[in-house]
């Protein structure tokens, strides 16, 4: 697979998919960029797509920028994606993510492994928070459909096989609609759907998402902004 360094030019923009999904309109490619040169504004919600893979063209665009190199006040999230699913096949009410919380000393290594997974097609889409002193880095690893338990487990298997997390560390899977609805730890509603320590047991018990009594239902609401997460530090 051929690699090219992601470049920046305010006159150019991200691919149309990211323009729609992430509401970005000033981040782009084709001019060399260093981490300290990244500038954003309210229109692009402080995001930067630092890693893109075109699986069909067998090409990779990589900024080679690490999460710890970017000031959180300038850019909140770094994004990576391979767009392996056609846009019209994605139901954003069903998109969800495994959530990792990583120490700064490990986050660059973990992010590099995630980019390898996106390049190979084992992963689809991910984002990581940038350098915010005193805070852990938040990483979201997305799947297309939280009701596709087999795929959710497949991504968890990859996370563990690639040592993105130790097996003894439990993580949670959360639907994007739960984030948009404001379901967080300490609230009245459970802020996650699956736990890494129990999801395989559910699958072995012929678990079906639509039949589970304790699975939070997708709320019957429309979302004007279809995004893989938000431009805040809340997972």
Secondary structure, DSSP 8 states (H G I E B T S, - for coil): -EEEE----TTS---HHHHHHH---S---SS---GGG----GGGTTEEEEEEEETTTTEEEE----GGGSBTTT-SEEEEE---S-GGG--TTS-EEEEEEE-HHHHHHHHHHHHHHHHHTS--EEEEE-B-TTS-EEEEEEES-TT-HHHHHHHHHHHHHTTSS-TTS--EEEEHHHHHTT--TTSSS-S-SEETTTHHHHHHTT--GGG-TTS----S---SS--SS-SSS--
